[in-house]
Amino acid sequence: MAERPFTPFADDSAVQTLGDLTIENGTGRVALHGSLDLARDRRSLERARALGRIVEAVVKALEGQDLPERAEAPAAATETVKNPFG
């Protein structure tokens, strides 16, 4: 399994996929979506190690910063559109 470099919080475009688990990079947060089944086999071991490396990179990035108690959620962008029904 070829693993691409993943630098947490470096950009808003990097995505890693492990099984059905998607790890999306962002400059403000890293999001994990989906699921990852780990069985007693070599493929699962590789995926578990890859996930561990990604999580460890996130931990190291966070430990090197002065962090607030809780990050503010970004405001959702809103746009007013013309009512198509009238």
SERO-4910 file (N, C-alpha, C, O; in steps of 0.05 Angstrom, whole numbers):
BEGIN
 pado doro    nc1    nc2    nc3   cac1   cac2   cac3    cc1    cc2    cc3    oc1    oc2    oc3
  Met    A     17    -23      0      0      0      0     18     25      0     32     30     19
  Ala    A     17     40    -22     33     64    -24     20     87     -8     -3     93    -12
  Glu    A     35     98     10     24    119     28     35    146     19     59    149     16
  Arg    A     17    165     15     25    192      9     31    207     34     19    202     55
  Pro    A     49    227     33     54    243     57     29    258     65     14    268     49
  Phe    A     24    259     91      1    273    102     12    292    124     20    283    145
  Thr    A     11    318    119     20    338    138     -5    351    149    -17    367    136
  Pro    A    -12    345    174    -37    356    186    -37    386    186    -17    399    192
  Phe    A    -60    398    180    -65    426    181    -49    442    160    -47    467    162
  Ala    A    -37    429    140    -20    442    120    -36    454     97    -27    473     84
  Asp    A    -59    442     91    -75    451     68   -104    443     71   -111    429     90
  Asp    A   -120    452     53   -149    445     53   -156    425     31   -179    424     22
  Ser    A   -137    410     22   -143    392     -1   -133    363      2   -143    346    -12
  Ala    A   -114    358     19   -104    330     22   -124    312     34   -137    318     53
  Val    A   -127    288     22   -145    268     31   -131    241     31   -118    234     12
  Gln    A   -134    226     52   -124    198     54   -148    180     57   -167    187     71
  Thr    A   -147    156     45   -168    137     49   -156    110     58   -137    100     46
  Leu    A   -167    100     80   -159     74     90   -185     57     92   -201     62    109
  Gly    A   -188     38     74   -213     23     74   -236     42     67   -235     56     47
  Asp    A   -256     43     85   -278     62     81   -275     86     99   -294    101    103
  Leu    A   -251     90    110   -246    113    127   -232    135    111   -212    129     98
  Thr    A   -243    159    111   -231    181     96   -221    201    117   -235    209    135
  Ile    A   -196    210    113   -183    230    130   -179    255    112   -164    254     93
  Glu    A   -193    276    119   -192    301    104   -176    322    119   -181    327    142
  Asn    A   -156    332    106   -139    353    118   -152    380    115   -167    385     96
  Gly    A   -147    397    134   -156    424    133   -137    442    149   -123    432    167
  Thr    A   -136    467    143   -119    485    158   -129    490    186   -113    497    204
  Gly    A   -155    486    191   -166    490    217   -173    465    232   -174    465    257
  Arg    A   -176    443    218   -183    417    230   -178    394    211   -177    398    187
  Val    A   -174    370    222   -172    346    207   -197    330    213   -204    325    236
  Ala    A   -211    321    192   -236    306    196   -233    277    187   -221    271    167
  Leu    A   -244    259    204   -245    231    198   -274    223    194   -291    228    211
  His    A   -280    210    171   -307    202    164   -307    173    155   -288    164    142
  Gly    A   -327    158    162   -330    131    152   -323    110    173   -326    114    197
  Ser    A   -314     87    163   -307     65    181   -283     50    171   -276     52    147
  Leu    A   -270     36    189   -246     20    182   -248     -6    197   -246     -6    221
  Asp    A   -251    -28    183   -252    -54    195   -224    -65    195   -210    -66    175
  Leu    A   -215    -74    218   -189    -86    221   -192   -115    230   -203   -121    251
  Ala    A   -183   -133    213   -184   -162    219   -156   -172    226   -137   -156    227
  Arg    A   -154   -197    232   -128   -208    238   -114   -217    213   -112   -241    207
  Asp    A   -105   -197    197    -91   -203    172    -70   -181    167    -70   -160    180
  Arg    A    -53   -186    147    -31   -167    141    -42   -141    130    -31   -120    136
  Arg    A    -63   -142    114    -74   -117    103    -84    -99    126    -80    -75    125
  Ser    A    -97   -111    145   -107    -96    168    -84    -84    184    -86    -62    194
  Leu    A    -63   -100    187    -39    -90    201    -28    -65    187    -21    -46    200
  Glu    A    -26    -66    161    -16    -43    145    -34    -19    149    -24      3    153
  Arg    A    -60    -24    148    -79     -1    151    -77     10    180    -79     34    183
  Ala    A    -75     -7    200    -73      2    227    -48     19    231    -48     39    245
  Arg    A    -26     10    220     -1     25    222     -3     52    208      6     72    218
  Ala    A    -16     53    184    -19     78    170    -37     97    186    -30    121    188
  Leu    A    -58     87    198    -75    104    214    -60    114    238    -63    137    246
  Gly    A    -44     97    250    -28    106    273     -8    128    266     -5    147    282
  Arg    A      4    126    242     22    147    234      8    174    230     18    195    237
  Ile    A    -16    172    218    -31    197    214    -40    209    240    -37    233    244
  Val    A    -50    193    258    -59    203    284    -35    214    300    -37    235    312
  Glu    A    -12    201    299     12    211    312     21    237    301     30    255    315
  Ala    A     19    241    274     26    266    262      8    289    271     17    311    276
  Val    A    -18    283    274    -37    302    284    -30    310    313    -30    334    320
  Val    A    -25    290    329    -18    295    357      7    313    359      8    332    374
  Lys    A     28    306    343     52    322    344     47    351    335     58    370    346
  Ala    A     31    354    314     24    381    305     10    397    326     15    421    330
  Leu    A     -9    385    340    -24    398    361     -6    404    385     -9    426    397
  Glu    A     11    386    393     28    390    416     47    414    412     56    426    432
  Gly    A     54    420    387     72    442    382     59    469    380     72    488    371
  Gln    A     34    472    389     20    497    387      9    506    414      4    489    432
  Asp    A      4    532    416    -11    543    439    -40    541    433    -50    556    416
  Leu    A    -54    522    445    -82    515    437   -102    527    456    -98    529    480
  Pro    A   -125    536    445   -148    544    462   -160    519    474   -154    497    466
  Glu    A   -177    522    494   -191    499    506   -208    485    485   -209    461    484
  Arg    A   -222    501    468   -239    489    447   -239    508    423   -242    532    426
  Ala    A   -235    496    400   -234    512    375   -262    521    368   -281    507    371
  Glu    A   -264    545    357   -289    556    348   -296    542    322   -279    537    305
  Ala    A   -321    535    319   -331    523    293   -332    545    273   -342    567    278
  Pro    A   -323    539    248   -325    560    228   -354    566    221   -370    548    220
  Ala    A   -359    591    216   -386    599    208   -393    588    181   -377    589    162
  Ala    A   -417    577    179   -425    566    153   -431    589    134   -445    608    141
  Ala    A   -422    586    109   -427    606     89   -456    604     81   -467    583     76
  Thr    A   -469    628     80   -497    628     71   -500    646     47   -484    664     42
  Glu    A   -519    639     31   -524    655      6   -554    656      2   -568    636      4
  Thr    A   -564    680     -4   -593    683     -9   -597    678    -39   -584    690    -56
  Val    A   -617    661    -45   -623    655    -73   -653    662    -78   -669    662    -60
  Lys    A   -659    667   -103   -686    673   -111   -703    648   -108   -695    626   -115
  Asn    A   -727    652    -97   -746    629    -93   -754    619   -121   -767    634   -136
  Pro    A   -749    594   -128   -756    584   -154   -786    578   -157   -795    572   -179
  Phe    A   -801    579   -135   -829    572   -135   -848    597   -135   -872    594   -135
  Gly    A   -836    620   -136   -854    643   -136   -842    668   -127   -856    688   -127
***
